[in-house]
Amino acid sequence: MTLTIRLILLLLFLDNVTVGAWNQFAPASFYANFPTVDLTPPFSEHYARDFGGASLGIAVVLLIAFVRPRKHYVVPAALAFTVFAVPHFFFHLTHMAMATPGQQVFLTVANSFVAVLGLLAVILVLAQRTTPGLDHAATESGSRLLRPGVRVRPGG
């Protein structure tokens, strides 16, 4: 299960770092070349760069969760992505008047896929029992497992 969660986090990270960096550092190029973006004019460099920066911020927390797949990293990272992805999906779903049938399919499939991945990561983590490598485990003595083999007693 941890492998599945990490693959989801990696895909979401790659999506966000690509789109985020492109918007942050070449916003006009993103608007001109990314499929379907030009369906909702006008271009705004300010909004594109803000979106790029926000996407890169989400990419950072997704990367942290990927590298250290602990519940306290994965849940906030996946939720941060999902808070963006679900409304983004519905925006495109309700703004397809100018899109060709092929663009409509692309927007619906691509945006629903990533929105579902974000939700799936949260569900998979919350559905798991405490597992080494995914969460710190409480022990019968009240200590916490910070990483394999290192225990810390409460208050110290």
N, CA, C and O atoms as a DFTB+ gen file, in Angstrom:
624 C
 N C O
     1  1       0.821      -1.199       0.000
     2  2       0.000       0.000       0.000
     3  2       0.863       1.261       0.000
     4  3       0.528       2.241      -0.665
     5  1       1.974       1.241       0.744
     6  2       2.846       2.409       0.783
     7  2       3.382       2.725      -0.612
     8  3       3.514       3.896      -0.970
     9  1       3.689       1.707      -1.394
    10  2       4.165       1.921      -2.758
    11  2       3.108       2.659      -3.585
    12  3       3.438       3.586      -4.326
    13  1       1.858       2.259      -3.464
    14  2       0.770       2.912      -4.188
    15  2       0.671       4.384      -3.795
    16  3       0.557       5.260      -4.652
    17  1       0.714       4.640      -2.505
    18  2       0.628       6.019      -2.019
    19  2       1.807       6.828      -2.538
    20  3       1.631       7.964      -2.978
    21  1       2.985       6.267      -2.493
    22  2       4.170       6.996      -2.965
    23  2       4.095       7.258      -4.465
    24  3       4.501       8.327      -4.921
    25  1       3.583       6.303      -5.241
    26  2       3.427       6.527      -6.684
    27  2       2.425       7.651      -6.954
    28  3       2.641       8.482      -7.836
    29  1       1.340       7.671      -6.200
    30  2       0.358       8.759      -6.347
    31  2       1.025      10.096      -6.027
    32  3       0.884      11.057      -6.784
    33  1       1.742      10.158      -4.924
    34  2       2.421      11.402      -4.541
    35  2       3.429      11.833      -5.598
    36  3       3.549      13.022      -5.894
    37  1       4.149      10.880      -6.166
    38  2       5.120      11.195      -7.208
    39  2       4.424      11.769      -8.446
    40  3       4.873      12.772      -9.000
    41  1       3.339      11.142      -8.875
    42  2       2.599      11.661     -10.033
    43  2       2.073      13.070      -9.782
    44  3       2.182      13.939     -10.647
    45  1       1.507      13.296      -8.605
    46  2       0.983      14.625      -8.278
    47  2       2.107      15.650      -8.177
    48  3       1.950      16.794      -8.603
    49  1       3.240      15.238      -7.613
    50  2       4.401      16.130      -7.550
    51  2       4.859      16.518      -8.953
    52  3       5.049      17.699      -9.245
    53  1       5.035      15.521      -9.821
    54  2       5.509      15.800     -11.183
    55  2       4.542      16.716     -11.933
    56  3       4.970      17.622     -12.648
    57  1       3.253      16.483     -11.772
    58  2       2.238      17.344     -12.381
    59  2       2.378      18.780     -11.881
    60  3       2.397      19.720     -12.676
    61  1       2.475      18.944     -10.572
    62  2       2.533      20.289      -9.994
    63  2       3.843      21.002     -10.263
    64  3       3.845      22.206     -10.518
    65  1       4.947      20.292     -10.214
    66  2       6.226      20.964     -10.456
    67  2       6.341      21.374     -11.922
    68  3       6.910      22.422     -12.228
    69  1       5.809      20.564     -12.821
    70  2       5.860      20.898     -14.251
    71  2       4.985      22.105     -14.563
    72  3       5.453      23.091     -15.133
    73  1       3.720      22.022     -14.188
    74  2       2.780      23.113     -14.460
    75  2       3.182      24.366     -13.679
    76  3       3.115      25.479     -14.202
    77  1       3.594      24.181     -12.440
    78  2       3.977      25.315     -11.603
    79  2       5.197      26.054     -12.126
    80  3       5.191      27.281     -12.219
    81  1       6.245      25.310     -12.467
    82  2       7.462      25.951     -12.973
    83  2       7.206      26.630     -14.314
    84  3       7.699      27.730     -14.562
    85  1       6.445      25.980     -15.167
    86  2       6.139      26.562     -16.475
    87  2       5.380      27.873     -16.305
    88  3       5.692      28.858     -16.974
    89  1       4.391      27.897     -15.421
    90  2       3.631      29.125     -15.174
    91  2       4.477      30.192     -14.488
    92  3       4.370      31.376     -14.811
    93  1       5.307      29.780     -13.554
    94  2       6.113      30.751     -12.799
    95  2       7.185      31.401     -13.666
    96  3       7.420      32.605     -13.565
    97  1       7.831      30.612     -14.513
    98  2       8.996      31.114     -15.230
    99  2       8.755      31.423     -16.714
   100  3       9.564      32.113     -17.334
   101  1       7.676      30.933     -17.279
   102  2       7.356      31.220     -18.691
   103  2       5.833      31.255     -18.875
   104  3       5.274      30.448     -19.618
   105  1       5.171      32.196     -18.194
   106  2       3.702      32.188     -18.202
   107  2       3.082      32.374     -19.587
   108  3       2.066      31.746     -19.888
   109  1       3.659      33.210     -20.425
   110  2       3.099      33.406     -21.767
   111  2       3.229      32.131     -22.599
   112  3       2.334      31.801     -23.378
   113  1       4.331      31.424     -22.436
   114  2       4.531      30.161     -23.138
   115  2       3.510      29.123     -22.675
   116  3       2.965      28.381     -23.492
   117  1       3.252      29.070     -21.374
   118  2       2.253      28.139     -20.862
   119  2       0.891      28.445     -21.478
   120  3       0.199      27.544     -21.951
   121  1       0.517      29.706     -21.468
   122  2      -0.793      30.099     -22.016
   123  2      -0.896      29.755     -23.501
   124  3      -1.940      29.296     -23.964
   125  1       0.169      29.973     -24.232
   126  2       0.147      29.741     -25.680
   127  2       0.239      28.260     -26.055
   128  3      -0.254      27.857     -27.108
   129  1       0.863      27.454     -25.204
   130  2       1.182      26.080     -25.604
   131  2       0.516      24.964     -24.818
   132  3       0.426      23.845     -25.323
   133  1       0.045      25.218     -23.606
   134  2      -0.575      24.138     -22.843
   135  2      -1.988      23.908     -23.371
   136  3      -2.742      24.867     -23.529
   137  1      -2.363      22.660     -23.646
   138  2      -3.667      22.386     -24.256
   139  2      -4.826      22.952     -23.435
   140  3      -4.910      22.740     -22.226
   141  1      -5.692      23.656     -24.097
   142  2      -6.980      24.174     -23.606
   143  2      -6.904      25.415     -22.719
   144  3      -7.945      25.990     -22.399
   145  1      -5.717      25.847     -22.312
   146  2      -5.638      27.024     -21.440
   147  2      -6.201      28.261     -22.143
   148  3      -6.827      29.107     -21.505
   149  1      -5.983      28.365     -23.436
   150  2      -6.459      29.532     -24.173
   151  2      -7.981      29.544     -24.374
   152  3      -8.516      30.473     -24.980
   153  1      -8.675      28.522     -23.870
   154  2     -10.138      28.502     -23.963
   155  2     -10.794      29.483     -22.995
   156  3     -11.968      29.819     -23.151
   157  1     -10.048      29.937     -22.008
   158  2     -10.601      30.868     -21.014
   159  2      -9.748      32.133     -20.955
   160  3      -9.014      32.350     -19.991
   161  1      -9.850      32.980     -22.012
   162  2      -9.065      34.213     -22.024
   163  2      -9.612      35.205     -21.006
   164  3     -10.673      34.965     -20.430
   165  1      -8.930      36.291     -20.776
   166  2      -7.664      36.698     -21.371
   167  2      -6.470      36.199     -20.550
   168  3      -6.615      35.791     -19.398
   169  1      -5.296      36.242     -21.167
   170  2      -4.058      35.895     -20.483
   171  2      -3.741      36.960     -19.441
   172  3      -3.895      38.153     -19.706
   173  1      -3.306      36.544     -18.274
   174  2      -2.856      37.457     -17.229
   175  2      -1.545      36.917     -16.662
   176  3      -1.517      35.866     -16.021
   177  1      -0.478      37.642     -16.903
   178  2       0.820      37.204     -16.379
   179  2       0.781      37.117     -14.861
   180  3       1.350      36.197     -14.274
   181  1       0.113      38.071     -14.227
   182  2       0.032      38.083     -12.764
   183  2      -0.625      36.796     -12.250
   184  3      -0.070      36.118     -11.385
   185  1      -1.798      36.463     -12.781
   186  2      -2.478      35.251     -12.333
   187  2      -1.683      33.993     -12.675
   188  3      -1.634      33.054     -11.881
   189  1      -1.071      33.975     -13.834
   190  2      -0.289      32.802     -14.229
   191  2       0.883      32.590     -13.271
   192  3       1.137      31.465     -12.841
   193  1       1.593      33.659     -12.938
   194  2       2.721      33.525     -12.012
   195  2       2.258      33.173     -10.602
   196  3       2.905      32.384      -9.914
   197  1       1.131      33.761     -10.165
   198  2       0.589      33.400      -8.849
   199  2       0.213      31.922      -8.808
   200  3       0.514      31.223      -7.841
   201  1      -0.442      31.456      -9.860
   202  2      -0.815      30.044      -9.952
   203  2       0.441      29.171      -9.982
   204  3       0.486      28.121      -9.341
   205  1       1.447      29.602     -10.720
   206  2       2.698      28.846     -10.771
   207  2       3.354      28.738      -9.415
   208  3       3.818      27.666      -9.029
   209  1       3.395      29.837      -8.688
   210  2       3.986      29.822      -7.349
   211  2       3.210      28.939      -6.388
   212  3       3.798      28.190      -5.607
   213  1       1.882      29.028      -6.447
   214  2       1.051      28.187      -5.583
   215  2       1.232      26.709      -5.936
   216  3       1.301      25.861      -5.047
   217  1       1.306      26.408      -7.223
   218  2       1.522      25.018      -7.650
   219  2       2.877      24.507      -7.189
   220  3       2.999      23.348      -6.792
   221  1       3.893      25.357      -7.237
   222  2       5.212      24.942      -6.751
   223  2       5.190      24.727      -5.239
   224  3       5.864      23.831      -4.732
   225  1       4.422      25.539      -4.519
   226  2       4.278      25.330      -3.077
   227  2       3.638      23.984      -2.771
   228  3       4.084      23.270      -1.874
   229  1       2.596      23.640      -3.513
   230  2       1.963      22.331      -3.338
   231  2       2.937      21.222      -3.721
   232  3       2.969      20.175      -3.076
   233  1       3.730      21.446      -4.766
   234  2       4.731      20.455      -5.174
   235  2       5.728      20.190      -4.051
   236  3       6.139      19.048      -3.848
   237  1       6.118      21.221      -3.325
   238  2       7.071      21.045      -2.224
   239  2       6.505      20.111      -1.163
   240  3       7.189      19.185      -0.725
   241  1       5.248      20.347      -0.741
   242  2       4.699      19.478       0.300
   243  2       4.437      18.062      -0.224
   244  3       4.533      17.097       0.535
   245  1       4.110      17.930      -1.502
   246  2       3.966      16.599      -2.086
   247  2       5.309      15.870      -2.111
   248  3       5.367      14.668      -1.852
   249  1       6.377      16.584      -2.417
   250  2       7.709      15.974      -2.425
   251  2       8.116      15.530      -1.026
   252  3       8.663      14.441      -0.851
   253  1       7.854      16.363      -0.040
   254  2       8.162      15.983       1.343
   255  2       7.403      14.710       1.714
   256  3       7.970      13.791       2.303
   257  1       6.117      14.665       1.365
   258  2       5.309      13.477       1.670
   259  2       5.813      12.250       0.915
   260  3       5.775      11.138       1.442
   261  1       6.279      12.445      -0.308
   262  2       6.828      11.327      -1.088
   263  2       8.108      10.794      -0.437
   264  3       8.279       9.583      -0.301
   265  1       8.992      11.688      -0.042
   266  2      10.270      11.292       0.546
   267  2      10.069      10.698       1.942
   268  3      10.734       9.727       2.302
   269  1       9.170      11.266       2.720
   270  2       8.880      10.808       4.089
   271  2       7.395      10.472       4.179
   272  3       6.628      11.266       4.726
   273  1       6.968       9.331       3.666
   274  2       5.533       9.025       3.580
   275  2       4.903       8.704       4.942
   276  3       4.514       7.568       5.214
   277  1       4.817       9.713       5.769
   278  2       4.180       9.590       7.077
   279  2       2.805      10.233       6.994
   280  3       2.601      11.180       6.233
   281  1       1.879       9.729       7.761
   282  2       0.508      10.237       7.731
   283  2       0.490      11.752       7.918
   284  3      -0.244      12.454       7.221
   285  1       1.285      12.254       8.844
   286  2       1.258      13.694       9.124
   287  2       1.868      14.538       7.997
   288  3       1.758      15.763       8.035
   289  1       2.496      13.930       7.016
   290  2       2.933      14.639       5.806
   291  2       1.988      14.356       4.629
   292  3       1.631      15.265       3.879
   293  1       1.595      13.103       4.479
   294  2       0.805      12.701       3.312
   295  2      -0.581      13.337       3.331
   296  3      -1.022      13.875       2.316
   297  1      -1.266      13.286       4.454
   298  2      -2.635      13.806       4.501
   299  2      -2.685      15.297       4.173
   300  3      -3.467      15.682       3.304
   301  1      -1.894      16.158       4.819
   302  2      -1.965      17.579       4.454
   303  2      -1.541      17.852       3.014
   304  3      -2.129      18.707       2.353
   305  1      -0.529      17.141       2.518
   306  2      -0.073      17.352       1.144
   307  2      -1.156      16.961       0.146
   308  3      -1.458      17.718      -0.777
   309  1      -1.736      15.786       0.331
   310  2      -2.779      15.323      -0.581
   311  2      -4.032      16.177      -0.465
   312  3      -4.698      16.430      -1.469
   313  1      -4.366      16.625       0.740
   314  2      -5.521      17.508       0.904
   315  2      -5.278      18.866       0.251
   316  3      -6.181      19.420      -0.377
   317  1      -4.069      19.406       0.393
   318  2      -3.758      20.688      -0.256
   319  2      -3.940      20.570      -1.759
   320  3      -4.511      21.457      -2.394
   321  1      -3.457      19.480      -2.324
   322  2      -3.646      19.273      -3.759
   323  2      -5.126      19.130      -4.097
   324  3      -5.603      19.726      -5.063
   325  1      -5.850      18.348      -3.312
   326  2      -7.259      18.082      -3.574
   327  2      -8.108      19.344      -3.480
   328  3      -9.051      19.519      -4.251
   329  1      -7.777      20.222      -2.538
   330  2      -8.505      21.490      -2.397
   331  2      -8.398      22.305      -3.679
   332  3      -9.320      23.048      -4.018
   333  1      -7.302      22.178      -4.384
   334  2      -7.171      22.815      -5.695
   335  2      -7.852      21.986      -6.784
   336  3      -8.621      22.521      -7.582
   337  1      -7.575      20.694      -6.819
   338  2      -7.931      19.859      -7.972
   339  2      -9.432      19.651      -8.154
   340  3      -9.912      19.626      -9.287
   341  1     -10.175      19.504      -7.074
   342  2     -11.612      19.253      -7.211
   343  2     -12.339      20.474      -7.789
   344  3     -13.081      20.314      -8.758
   345  1     -12.162      21.682      -7.245
   346  2     -12.809      22.841      -7.876
   347  2     -12.300      23.095      -9.303
   348  3     -13.059      23.541     -10.164
   349  1     -11.029      22.813      -9.546
   350  2     -10.471      22.976     -10.884
   351  2     -11.192      22.056     -11.875
   352  3     -11.523      22.466     -12.988
   353  1     -11.428      20.819     -11.461
   354  2     -12.185      19.880     -12.292
   355  2     -13.577      20.429     -12.600
   356  3     -14.005      20.429     -13.754
   357  1     -14.282      20.895     -11.571
   358  2     -15.642      21.397     -11.785
   359  2     -15.664      22.676     -12.610
   360  3     -16.607      22.903     -13.368
   361  1     -14.638      23.518     -12.474
   362  2     -14.568      24.710     -13.325
   363  2     -14.548      24.292     -14.789
   364  3     -15.345      24.771     -15.596
   365  1     -13.631      23.395     -15.119
   366  2     -13.525      22.965     -16.516
   367  2     -14.770      22.223     -16.985
   368  3     -15.180      22.360     -18.138
   369  1     -15.360      21.451     -16.110
   370  2     -16.563      20.716     -16.478
   371  2     -17.705      21.662     -16.862
   372  3     -18.542      21.320     -17.699
   373  1     -17.738      22.837     -16.257
   374  2     -18.823      23.795     -16.519
   375  2     -18.424      24.915     -17.480
   376  3     -19.204      25.843     -17.695
   377  1     -17.231      24.848     -18.057
   378  2     -16.758      25.871     -18.991
   379  2     -16.186      25.232     -20.258
   380  3     -15.025      25.448     -20.606
   381  1     -17.009      24.451     -20.931
   382  2     -16.534      23.730     -22.108
   383  2     -17.162      24.209     -23.407
   384  3     -17.029      23.546     -24.436
   385  1     -17.833      25.329     -23.377
   386  2     -18.545      25.792     -24.573
   387  2     -17.622      25.988     -25.774
   388  3     -18.029      25.721     -26.905
   389  1     -16.410      26.441     -25.559
   390  2     -15.483      26.725     -26.650
   391  2     -14.595      25.525     -27.006
   392  3     -13.838      25.575     -27.976
   393  1     -14.690      24.457     -26.222
   394  2     -13.813      23.299     -26.428
   395  2     -14.357      22.371     -27.510
   396  3     -15.568      22.212     -27.664
   397  1     -13.445      21.769     -28.247
   398  2     -13.823      20.743     -29.215
   399  2     -14.195      19.471     -28.439
   400  3     -13.884      19.370     -27.253
   401  1     -14.843      18.520     -29.073
   402  2     -15.135      17.260     -28.366
   403  2     -13.869      16.587     -27.818
   404  3     -13.891      16.049     -26.710
   405  1     -12.796      16.610     -28.560
   406  2     -11.539      16.029     -28.080
   407  2     -11.007      16.759     -26.859
   408  3     -10.537      16.127     -25.913
   409  1     -11.078      18.088     -26.869
   410  2     -10.639      18.869     -25.710
   411  2     -11.533      18.603     -24.502
   412  3     -11.054      18.551     -23.369
   413  1     -12.817      18.437     -24.744
   414  2     -13.741      18.137     -23.652
   415  2     -13.376      16.816     -22.980
   416  3     -13.377      16.714     -21.753
   417  1     -13.067      15.814     -23.787
   418  2     -12.666      14.514     -23.243
   419  2     -11.356      14.664     -22.468
   420  3     -11.231      14.165     -21.350
   421  1     -10.383      15.351     -23.064
   422  2      -9.090      15.560     -22.405
   423  2      -9.270      16.255     -21.060
   424  3      -8.729      15.796     -20.053
   425  1     -10.015      17.344     -21.029
   426  2     -10.213      18.094     -19.787
   427  2     -10.913      17.254     -18.728
   428  3     -10.526      17.268     -17.559
   429  1     -11.931      16.533     -19.136
   430  2     -12.690      15.734     -18.174
   431  2     -11.849      14.591     -17.621
   432  3     -11.802      14.379     -16.409
   433  1     -11.194      13.863     -18.500
   434  2     -10.402      12.705     -18.055
   435  2      -9.185      13.149     -17.239
   436  3      -8.955      12.632     -16.146
   437  1      -8.415      14.087     -17.752
   438  2      -7.189      14.508     -17.065
   439  2      -7.485      15.137     -15.707
   440  3      -6.839      14.806     -14.713
   441  1      -8.453      16.037     -15.664
   442  2      -8.743      16.723     -14.400
   443  2      -9.424      15.811     -13.386
   444  3      -9.168      15.932     -12.188
   445  1     -10.280      14.907     -13.835
   446  2     -10.894      13.979     -12.881
   447  2      -9.863      12.987     -12.361
   448  3      -9.900      12.611     -11.189
   449  1      -8.939      12.559     -13.227
   450  2      -7.907      11.607     -12.822
   451  2      -7.059      12.159     -11.680
   452  3      -6.879      11.482     -10.668
   453  1      -6.540      13.366     -11.822
   454  2      -5.677      13.900     -10.765
   455  2      -6.467      14.252      -9.512
   456  3      -5.951      14.117      -8.403
   457  1      -7.721      14.705      -9.668
   458  2      -8.547      14.997      -8.490
   459  2      -8.807      13.720      -7.693
   460  3      -8.738      13.725      -6.464
   461  1      -9.105      12.636      -8.394
   462  2      -9.344      11.354      -7.730
   463  2      -8.059      10.838      -7.076
   464  3      -8.113      10.253      -5.994
   465  1      -6.912      11.045      -7.714
   466  2      -5.649      10.604      -7.114
   467  2      -5.404      11.286      -5.778
   468  3      -4.994      10.638      -4.816
   469  1      -5.651      12.579      -5.710
   470  2      -5.469      13.290      -4.440
   471  2      -6.361      12.724      -3.350
   472  3      -5.910      12.486      -2.230
   473  1      -7.620      12.511      -3.678
   474  2      -8.553      11.923      -2.711
   475  2      -8.149      10.500      -2.342
   476  3      -8.236      10.106      -1.179
   477  1      -7.710       9.736      -3.331
   478  2      -7.308       8.352      -3.090
   479  2      -6.123       8.275      -2.126
   480  3      -6.091       7.402      -1.259
   481  1      -5.169       9.162      -2.265
   482  2      -4.021       9.165      -1.347
   483  2      -4.486       9.371       0.088
   484  3      -4.024       8.677       0.995
   485  1      -5.389      10.312       0.302
   486  2      -5.910      10.571       1.652
   487  2      -6.644       9.336       2.172
   488  3      -6.417       8.909       3.304
   489  1      -7.513       8.769       1.357
   490  2      -8.307       7.608       1.775
   491  2      -7.404       6.422       2.106
   492  3      -7.609       5.748       3.116
   493  1      -6.409       6.166       1.265
   494  2      -5.514       5.028       1.507
   495  2      -4.734       5.191       2.802
   496  3      -4.557       4.228       3.548
   497  1      -4.269       6.395       3.073
   498  2      -3.505       6.629       4.305
   499  2      -4.408       6.484       5.524
   500  3      -4.041       5.826       6.497
   501  1      -5.578       7.093       5.471
   502  2      -6.469       7.046       6.633
   503  2      -7.030       5.646       6.866
   504  3      -7.388       5.307       7.994
   505  1      -7.111       4.836       5.826
   506  2      -7.637       3.482       5.954
   507  2      -6.616       2.509       6.520
   508  3      -6.975       1.421       6.969
   509  1      -5.357       2.890       6.501
   510  2      -4.310       1.983       6.986
   511  2      -4.212       2.011       8.494
   512  3      -4.429       3.032       9.147
   513  1      -3.877       0.848       9.019
   514  2      -3.482       0.798      10.423
   515  2      -2.066       1.344      10.482
   516  3      -1.396       1.453       9.455
   517  1      -1.619       1.679      11.650
   518  2      -0.271       2.199      11.790
   519  2       0.725       1.200      11.228
   520  3       0.739       0.034      11.622
   521  1       1.564       1.668      10.300
   522  2       2.507       0.816       9.602
   523  2       3.886       1.470       9.633
   524  3       4.000       2.651       9.304
   525  1       4.931       0.748      10.014
   526  2       6.267       1.342       9.951
   527  2       6.540       1.850       8.537
   528  3       6.262       1.168       7.550
   529  1       7.082       3.047       8.463
   530  2       7.388       3.628       7.163
   531  2       6.259       4.494       6.641
   532  3       6.457       5.244       5.685
   533  1       5.075       4.412       7.242
   534  2       3.982       5.270       6.810
   535  2       3.538       6.171       7.940
   536  3       2.963       7.229       7.686
   537  1       3.784       5.791       9.167
   538  2       3.356       6.589      10.296
   539  2       4.207       6.199      11.489
   540  3       4.791       5.115      11.519
   541  1       4.277       7.085      12.472
   542  2       4.987       6.659      13.668
   543  2       4.039       5.809      14.496
   544  3       2.852       6.114      14.608
   545  1       4.567       4.751      15.071
   546  2       3.740       3.780      15.771
   547  2       3.807       4.001      17.272
   548  3       4.884       4.161      17.845
   549  1       2.661       4.008      17.885
   550  2       2.632       4.072      19.347
   551  2       2.974       2.693      19.877
   552  3       2.575       1.679      19.304
   553  1       3.697       2.662      20.946
   554  2       4.045       1.371      21.537
   555  2       3.316       1.227      22.861
   556  3       2.737       2.185      23.373
   557  1       3.351       0.030      23.403
   558  2       2.676      -0.228      24.666
   559  2       3.283       0.579      25.809
   560  3       2.601       0.821      26.805
   561  1       4.538       1.004      25.701
   562  2       5.178       1.777      26.762
   563  2       4.912       3.274      26.630
   564  3       5.336       4.051      27.485
   565  1       4.222       3.684      25.582
   566  2       3.905       5.103      25.412
   567  2       4.954       5.870      24.635
   568  3       4.822       7.081      24.462
   569  1       5.999       5.194      24.158
   570  2       6.994       5.901      23.357
   571  2       6.528       5.970      21.917
   572  3       5.581       5.286      21.528
   573  1       7.197       6.798      21.126
   574  2       6.857       6.928      19.712
   575  2       8.034       6.481      18.875
   576  3       9.194       6.654      19.250
   577  1       7.714       5.909      17.744
   578  2       8.737       5.518      16.798
   579  2       8.914       6.664      15.810
   580  3       8.027       6.918      14.995
   581  1      10.048       7.360      15.869
   582  2      10.310       8.462      14.964
   583  2      10.816       7.953      13.631
   584  3      10.405       8.436      12.576
   585  1      11.691       6.998      13.677
   586  2      12.171       6.298      12.489
   587  2      12.589       4.932      12.981
   588  3      12.801       4.749      14.179
   589  1      12.711       3.979      12.097
   590  2      13.003       2.614      12.562
   591  2      14.148       2.569      13.548
   592  3      15.252       3.037      13.268
   593  1      13.863       1.985      14.732
   594  2      14.889       1.777      15.722
   595  2      15.149       2.932      16.672
   596  3      15.961       2.779      17.585
   597  1      14.505       4.081      16.509
   598  2      14.746       5.225      17.378
   599  2      13.451       5.551      18.117
   600  3      12.469       5.967      17.502
   601  1      13.448       5.366      19.420
   602  2      12.247       5.619      20.220
   603  2      12.497       6.799      21.157
   604  3      13.602       6.987      21.667
   605  1      11.468       7.570      21.364
   606  2      11.553       8.709      22.277
   607  2      10.398       8.583      23.276
   608  3       9.252       8.366      22.881
   609  1      10.696       8.714      24.528
   610  2       9.655       8.654      25.555
   611  2       8.909       9.995      25.578
   612  3       9.498      11.035      25.285
   613  1       7.613       9.973      25.926
   614  2       6.868      11.223      26.023
   615  2       7.556      12.199      26.970
   616  3       8.026      11.811      28.039
   617  1       7.612      13.443      26.578
   618  2       8.239      14.477      27.382
   619  2       9.748      14.489      27.289
   620  3      10.393      15.220      28.040
   621  1      10.331      13.720      26.410
   622  2      11.777      13.709      26.343
   623  2      12.241      13.108      25.132
   624  3      13.448      13.016      24.911
